[in-house]
Amino acid sequence: MALVHDIRLSESGFTKLKVKLSDAIARRKVYRQTLNELRSLNSRELDDLGMHRSMITRVAYEAAYGK
């Protein structure tokens, strides 16, 4: 009995992995960019946004990954 592999399934699996990886990279980039931009603001600017400096990490995470 011969063993048969369907190449299309392998490509499909690779494509799904590639999409997940690129999505993870894009989300991480949004997280880092948001974090850096918020950290560059002074306390008055953060106050104008209704934020405290302790909220920066959470806000950046929510911007990138949702709630």
Biopython code that builds the backbone (N, CA, C, O; Angstrom):
import numpy as np
from Bio.PDB.StructureBuilder import StructureBuilder

atoms = [
    (1, "MET", "N", (0.848, -1.171, 0.000)),
    (1, "MET", "CA", (0.000, 0.000, 0.000)),
    (1, "MET", "C", (0.895, 1.236, 0.000)),
    (1, "MET", "O", (1.865, 1.315, 0.755)),
    (2, "ALA", "N", (0.564, 2.179, -0.839)),
    (2, "ALA", "CA", (1.382, 3.380, -0.987)),
    (2, "ALA", "C", (0.845, 4.478, -0.073)),
    (2, "ALA", "O", (-0.356, 4.582, 0.178)),
    (3, "LEU", "N", (1.764, 5.280, 0.408)),
    (3, "LEU", "CA", (1.408, 6.429, 1.227)),
    (3, "LEU", "C", (1.334, 7.651, 0.327)),
    (3, "LEU", "O", (2.288, 7.966, -0.385)),
    (4, "VAL", "N", (0.204, 8.335, 0.361)),
    (4, "VAL", "CA", (0.003, 9.478, -0.515)),
    (4, "VAL", "C", (-0.197, 10.727, 0.334)),
    (4, "VAL", "O", (-0.996, 10.728, 1.271)),
    (5, "HIS", "N", (0.524, 11.775, 0.007)),
    (5, "HIS", "CA", (0.361, 13.051, 0.682)),
    (5, "HIS", "C", (-0.271, 14.038, -0.286)),
    (5, "HIS", "O", (0.078, 14.088, -1.465)),
    (6, "ASP", "N", (-1.179, 14.799, 0.219)),
    (6, "ASP", "CA", (-1.788, 15.843, -0.607)),
    (6, "ASP", "C", (-0.999, 17.122, -0.378)),
    (6, "ASP", "O", (-1.066, 17.709, 0.702)),
    (7, "ILE", "N", (-0.254, 17.555, -1.383)),
    (7, "ILE", "CA", (0.606, 18.730, -1.266)),
    (7, "ILE", "C", (-0.214, 19.972, -0.956)),
    (7, "ILE", "O", (0.252, 20.856, -0.237)),
    (8, "ARG", "N", (-1.413, 20.050, -1.480)),
    (8, "ARG", "CA", (-2.259, 21.218, -1.243)),
    (8, "ARG", "C", (-2.530, 21.407, 0.247)),
    (8, "ARG", "O", (-2.590, 22.540, 0.725)),
    (9, "LEU", "N", (-2.691, 20.329, 0.970)),
    (9, "LEU", "CA", (-2.908, 20.438, 2.415)),
    (9, "LEU", "C", (-1.676, 21.014, 3.095)),
    (9, "LEU", "O", (-1.789, 21.838, 4.003)),
    (10, "SER", "N", (-0.503, 20.581, 2.658)),
    (10, "SER", "CA", (0.721, 21.101, 3.239)),
    (10, "SER", "C", (0.867, 22.589, 2.951)),
    (10, "SER", "O", (1.239, 23.365, 3.832)),
    (11, "GLU", "N", (0.575, 22.983, 1.719)),
    (11, "GLU", "CA", (0.653, 24.395, 1.368)),
    (11, "GLU", "C", (-0.379, 25.193, 2.157)),
    (11, "GLU", "O", (-0.109, 26.310, 2.599)),
    (12, "SER", "N", (-1.550, 24.614, 2.327)),
    (12, "SER", "CA", (-2.603, 25.294, 3.084)),
    (12, "SER", "C", (-2.169, 25.503, 4.532)),
    (12, "SER", "O", (-2.375, 26.574, 5.102)),
    (13, "GLY", "N", (-1.571, 24.477, 5.116)),
    (13, "GLY", "CA", (-1.075, 24.591, 6.483)),
    (13, "GLY", "C", (0.026, 25.628, 6.592)),
    (13, "GLY", "O", (0.073, 26.401, 7.549)),
    (14, "PHE", "N", (0.910, 25.639, 5.605)),
    (14, "PHE", "CA", (1.987, 26.621, 5.587)),
    (14, "PHE", "C", (1.419, 28.022, 5.428)),
    (14, "PHE", "O", (1.885, 28.960, 6.074)),
    (15, "THR", "N", (0.414, 28.169, 4.572)),
    (15, "THR", "CA", (-0.213, 29.473, 4.344)),
    (15, "THR", "C", (-0.874, 29.979, 5.618)),
    (15, "THR", "O", (-0.757, 31.156, 5.956)),
    (16, "LYS", "N", (-1.563, 29.098, 6.320)),
    (16, "LYS", "CA", (-2.204, 29.486, 7.585)),
    (16, "LYS", "C", (-1.160, 29.918, 8.605)),
    (16, "LYS", "O", (-1.350, 30.906, 9.315)),
    (17, "LEU", "N", (-0.069, 29.185, 8.677)),
    (17, "LEU", "CA", (1.011, 29.539, 9.598)),
    (17, "LEU", "C", (1.606, 30.888, 9.239)),
    (17, "LEU", "O", (1.872, 31.715, 10.112)),
    (18, "LYS", "N", (1.812, 31.104, 7.942)),
    (18, "LYS", "CA", (2.361, 32.364, 7.472)),
    (18, "LYS", "C", (1.436, 33.532, 7.810)),
    (18, "LYS", "O", (1.902, 34.593, 8.225)),
    (19, "VAL", "N", (0.135, 33.342, 7.635)),
    (19, "VAL", "CA", (-0.840, 34.391, 7.953)),
    (19, "VAL", "C", (-0.841, 34.680, 9.452)),
    (19, "VAL", "O", (-0.853, 35.841, 9.861)),
    (20, "LYS", "N", (-0.829, 33.631, 10.270)),
    (20, "LYS", "CA", (-0.809, 33.824, 11.725)),
    (20, "LYS", "C", (0.455, 34.541, 12.176)),
    (20, "LYS", "O", (0.408, 35.420, 13.037)),
    (21, "LEU", "N", (1.570, 34.165, 11.594)),
    (21, "LEU", "CA", (2.835, 34.785, 11.959)),
    (21, "LEU", "C", (2.870, 36.255, 11.555)),
    (21, "LEU", "O", (3.310, 37.104, 12.329)),
    (22, "SER", "N", (2.409, 36.552, 10.354)),
    (22, "SER", "CA", (2.403, 37.955, 9.918)),
    (22, "SER", "C", (1.419, 38.778, 10.732)),
    (22, "SER", "O", (1.668, 39.956, 10.991)),
    (23, "ASP", "N", (0.302, 38.179, 11.141)),
    (23, "ASP", "CA", (-0.652, 38.871, 12.004)),
    (23, "ASP", "C", (-0.036, 39.163, 13.372)),
    (23, "ASP", "O", (-0.207, 40.255, 13.914)),
    (24, "ALA", "N", (0.672, 38.196, 13.921)),
    (24, "ALA", "CA", (1.322, 38.385, 15.219)),
    (24, "ALA", "C", (2.394, 39.478, 15.147)),
    (24, "ALA", "O", (2.531, 40.284, 16.067)),
    (25, "ILE", "N", (3.141, 39.496, 14.058)),
    (25, "ILE", "CA", (4.174, 40.521, 13.884)),
    (25, "ILE", "C", (3.539, 41.899, 13.764)),
    (25, "ILE", "O", (4.026, 42.866, 14.350)),
    (26, "ALA", "N", (2.453, 41.989, 13.005)),
    (26, "ALA", "CA", (1.769, 43.278, 12.828)),
    (26, "ALA", "C", (1.190, 43.780, 14.143)),
    (26, "ALA", "O", (1.288, 44.968, 14.452)),
    (27, "ARG", "N", (0.586, 42.882, 14.918)),
    (27, "ARG", "CA", (0.027, 43.285, 16.216)),
    (27, "ARG", "C", (1.127, 43.742, 17.170)),
    (27, "ARG", "O", (0.960, 44.724, 17.894)),
    (28, "ARG", "N", (2.234, 43.036, 17.169)),
    (28, "ARG", "CA", (3.361, 43.413, 18.037)),
    (28, "ARG", "C", (3.908, 44.789, 17.642)),
    (28, "ARG", "O", (4.294, 45.582, 18.500)),
    (29, "LYS", "N", (3.935, 45.058, 16.342)),
    (29, "LYS", "CA", (4.398, 46.357, 15.862)),
    (29, "LYS", "C", (3.458, 47.469, 16.332)),
    (29, "LYS", "O", (3.919, 48.532, 16.747)),
    (30, "VAL", "N", (2.155, 47.235, 16.271)),
    (30, "VAL", "CA", (1.181, 48.222, 16.759)),
    (30, "VAL", "C", (1.375, 48.446, 18.255)),
    (30, "VAL", "O", (1.343, 49.584, 18.725)),
    (31, "TYR", "N", (1.577, 47.366, 18.998)),
    (31, "TYR", "CA", (1.795, 47.471, 20.441)),
    (31, "TYR", "C", (3.015, 48.329, 20.755)),
    (31, "TYR", "O", (2.942, 49.254, 21.563)),
    (32, "ARG", "N", (4.142, 48.015, 20.108)),
    (32, "ARG", "CA", (5.379, 48.764, 20.364)),
    (32, "ARG", "C", (5.253, 50.225, 19.972)),
    (32, "ARG", "O", (5.704, 51.108, 20.701)),
    (33, "GLN", "N", (4.641, 50.485, 18.820)),
    (33, "GLN", "CA", (4.499, 51.860, 18.349)),
    (33, "GLN", "C", (3.596, 52.660, 19.288)),
    (33, "GLN", "O", (3.916, 53.798, 19.633)),
    (34, "THR", "N", (2.484, 52.081, 19.696)),
    (34, "THR", "CA", (1.577, 52.763, 20.619)),
    (34, "THR", "C", (2.259, 53.018, 21.949)),
    (34, "THR", "O", (2.150, 54.107, 22.512)),
    (35, "LEU", "N", (2.956, 52.022, 22.446)),
    (35, "LEU", "CA", (3.678, 52.150, 23.704)),
    (35, "LEU", "C", (4.703, 53.277, 23.628)),
    (35, "LEU", "O", (4.770, 54.113, 24.529)),
    (36, "ASN", "N", (5.490, 53.308, 22.579)),
    (36, "ASN", "CA", (6.513, 54.349, 22.429)),
    (36, "ASN", "C", (5.900, 55.738, 22.308)),
    (36, "ASN", "O", (6.402, 56.693, 22.900)),
    (37, "GLU", "N", (4.819, 55.855, 21.545)),
    (37, "GLU", "CA", (4.187, 57.158, 21.377)),
    (37, "GLU", "C", (3.583, 57.670, 22.686)),
    (37, "GLU", "O", (3.708, 58.850, 23.012)),
    (38, "LEU", "N", (2.931, 56.779, 23.431)),
    (38, "LEU", "CA", (2.338, 57.205, 24.702)),
    (38, "LEU", "C", (3.414, 57.531, 25.736)),
    (38, "LEU", "O", (3.261, 58.461, 26.528)),
    (39, "ARG", "N", (4.498, 56.762, 25.724)),
    (39, "ARG", "CA", (5.580, 57.036, 26.677)),
    (39, "ARG", "C", (6.281, 58.362, 26.385)),
    (39, "ARG", "O", (6.884, 58.956, 27.279)),
    (40, "SER", "N", (6.205, 58.824, 25.146)),
    (40, "SER", "CA", (6.857, 60.083, 24.793)),
    (40, "SER", "C", (6.053, 61.305, 25.242)),
    (40, "SER", "O", (6.575, 62.420, 25.238)),
    (41, "LEU", "N", (4.796, 61.108, 25.626)),
    (41, "LEU", "CA", (3.968, 62.225, 26.068)),
    (41, "LEU", "C", (4.311, 62.614, 27.501)),
    (41, "LEU", "O", (4.676, 61.770, 28.319)),
    (42, "ASN", "N", (4.188, 63.909, 27.790)),
    (42, "ASN", "CA", (4.409, 64.335, 29.170)),
    (42, "ASN", "C", (3.111, 64.171, 29.966)),
    (42, "ASN", "O", (2.071, 63.838, 29.399)),
    (43, "SER", "N", (3.174, 64.401, 31.258)),
    (43, "SER", "CA", (2.025, 64.169, 32.138)),
    (43, "SER", "C", (0.827, 65.030, 31.765)),
    (43, "SER", "O", (-0.317, 64.585, 31.866)),
    (44, "ARG", "N", (1.086, 66.255, 31.336)),
    (44, "ARG", "CA", (-0.026, 67.132, 30.963)),
    (44, "ARG", "C", (-0.748, 66.605, 29.716)),
    (44, "ARG", "O", (-1.977, 66.616, 29.655)),
    (45, "GLU", "N", (0.011, 66.151, 28.739)),
    (45, "GLU", "CA", (-0.587, 65.612, 27.525)),
    (45, "GLU", "C", (-1.379, 64.334, 27.817)),
    (45, "GLU", "O", (-2.455, 64.123, 27.258)),
    (46, "LEU", "N", (-0.840, 63.491, 28.690)),
    (46, "LEU", "CA", (-1.579, 62.297, 29.092)),
    (46, "LEU", "C", (-2.854, 62.665, 29.823)),
    (46, "LEU", "O", (-3.894, 62.036, 29.624)),
    (47, "ASP", "N", (-2.778, 63.684, 30.669)),
    (47, "ASP", "CA", (-3.952, 64.150, 31.395)),
    (47, "ASP", "C", (-5.019, 64.653, 30.431)),
    (47, "ASP", "O", (-6.208, 64.419, 30.648)),
    (48, "ASP", "N", (-4.606, 65.342, 29.365)),
    (48, "ASP", "CA", (-5.546, 65.809, 28.353)),
    (48, "ASP", "C", (-6.277, 64.638, 27.681)),
    (48, "ASP", "O", (-7.425, 64.767, 27.256)),
    (49, "LEU", "N", (-5.594, 63.508, 27.598)),
    (49, "LEU", "CA", (-6.205, 62.304, 27.028)),
    (49, "LEU", "C", (-7.006, 61.518, 28.064)),
    (49, "LEU", "O", (-7.649, 60.521, 27.737)),
    (50, "GLY", "N", (-6.962, 61.968, 29.301)),
    (50, "GLY", "CA", (-7.667, 61.269, 30.375)),
    (50, "GLY", "C", (-6.944, 60.021, 30.825)),
    (50, "GLY", "O", (-7.568, 59.063, 31.280)),
    (51, "MET", "N", (-5.631, 60.030, 30.700)),
    (51, "MET", "CA", (-4.836, 58.855, 31.056)),
    (51, "MET", "C", (-3.806, 59.189, 32.116)),
    (51, "MET", "O", (-3.330, 60.319, 32.218)),
    (52, "HIS", "N", (-3.479, 58.188, 32.892)),
    (52, "HIS", "CA", (-2.378, 58.266, 33.843)),
    (52, "HIS", "C", (-1.242, 57.426, 33.275)),
    (52, "HIS", "O", (-1.480, 56.488, 32.515)),
    (53, "ARG", "N", (-0.023, 57.758, 33.637)),
    (53, "ARG", "CA", (1.142, 57.051, 33.109)),
    (53, "ARG", "C", (1.073, 55.539, 33.387)),
    (53, "ARG", "O", (1.608, 54.744, 32.614)),
    (54, "SER", "N", (0.433, 55.152, 34.459)),
    (54, "SER", "CA", (0.322, 53.724, 34.790)),
    (54, "SER", "C", (-0.600, 52.961, 33.834)),
    (54, "SER", "O", (-0.607, 51.730, 33.842)),
    (55, "MET", "N", (-1.369, 53.668, 33.017)),
    (55, "MET", "CA", (-2.307, 53.038, 32.092)),
    (55, "MET", "C", (-1.705, 52.763, 30.715)),
    (55, "MET", "O", (-2.336, 52.107, 29.886)),
    (56, "ILE", "N", (-0.519, 53.247, 30.469)),
    (56, "ILE", "CA", (0.064, 53.203, 29.130)),
    (56, "ILE", "C", (0.183, 51.773, 28.595)),
    (56, "ILE", "O", (-0.210, 51.507, 27.459)),
    (57, "THR", "N", (0.709, 50.872, 29.383)),
    (57, "THR", "CA", (0.907, 49.501, 28.926)),
    (57, "THR", "C", (-0.420, 48.846, 28.571)),
    (57, "THR", "O", (-0.534, 48.185, 27.538)),
    (58, "ARG", "N", (-1.417, 49.025, 29.419)),
    (58, "ARG", "CA", (-2.733, 48.426, 29.173)),
    (58, "ARG", "C", (-3.377, 48.985, 27.911)),
    (58, "ARG", "O", (-3.940, 48.238, 27.111)),
    (59, "VAL", "N", (-3.294, 50.297, 27.739)),
    (59, "VAL", "CA", (-3.884, 50.935, 26.565)),
    (59, "VAL", "C", (-3.191, 50.456, 25.287)),
    (59, "VAL", "O", (-3.856, 50.197, 24.285)),
    (60, "ALA", "N", (-1.886, 50.339, 25.316)),
    (60, "ALA", "CA", (-1.142, 49.857, 24.148)),
    (60, "ALA", "C", (-1.509, 48.412, 23.841)),
    (60, "ALA", "O", (-1.650, 48.044, 22.675)),
    (61, "TYR", "N", (-1.664, 47.593, 24.867)),
    (61, "TYR", "CA", (-2.043, 46.188, 24.675)),
    (61, "TYR", "C", (-3.433, 46.097, 24.058)),
    (61, "TYR", "O", (-3.644, 45.327, 23.121)),
    (62, "GLU", "N", (-4.377, 46.871, 24.571)),
    (62, "GLU", "CA", (-5.738, 46.863, 24.033)),
    (62, "GLU", "C", (-5.775, 47.370, 22.596)),
    (62, "GLU", "O", (-6.570, 46.889, 21.789)),
    (63, "ALA", "N", (-4.923, 48.335, 22.273)),
    (63, "ALA", "CA", (-4.874, 48.849, 20.896)),
    (63, "ALA", "C", (-4.412, 47.765, 19.926)),
    (63, "ALA", "O", (-4.890, 47.701, 18.793)),
    (64, "ALA", "N", (-3.502, 46.931, 20.358)),
    (64, "ALA", "CA", (-2.944, 45.919, 19.480)),
    (64, "ALA", "C", (-3.728, 44.615, 19.478)),
    (64, "ALA", "O", (-3.916, 44.002, 18.426)),
    (65, "TYR", "N", (-4.183, 44.191, 20.640)),
    (65, "TYR", "CA", (-4.764, 42.849, 20.764)),
    (65, "TYR", "C", (-6.255, 42.849, 21.109)),
    (65, "TYR", "O", (-6.874, 41.786, 21.150)),
    (66, "GLY", "N", (-6.832, 44.005, 21.354)),
    (66, "GLY", "CA", (-8.223, 44.063, 21.770)),
    (66, "GLY", "C", (-8.371, 43.735, 23.238)),
    (66, "GLY", "O", (-7.378, 43.558, 23.943)),
    (67, "LYS", "N", (-9.591, 43.655, 23.696)),
    (67, "LYS", "CA", (-9.832, 43.390, 25.115)),
    (67, "LYS", "C", (-9.845, 41.941, 25.436)),
    (67, "LYS", "O", (-10.036, 41.567, 26.593)),
]
sb = StructureBuilder()
sb.init_structure("model")
sb.init_model(0)
sb.init_chain("A")
sb.init_seg("    ")
for serial, (resi, resn, name, xyz) in enumerate(atoms, 1):
    if name == "N":
        sb.init_residue(resn, " ", resi, " ")
    sb.init_atom(name, np.array(xyz, "f"), 0.0, 1.0, " ", f" {name:<3s}", serial, name[0])
structure = sb.get_structure()
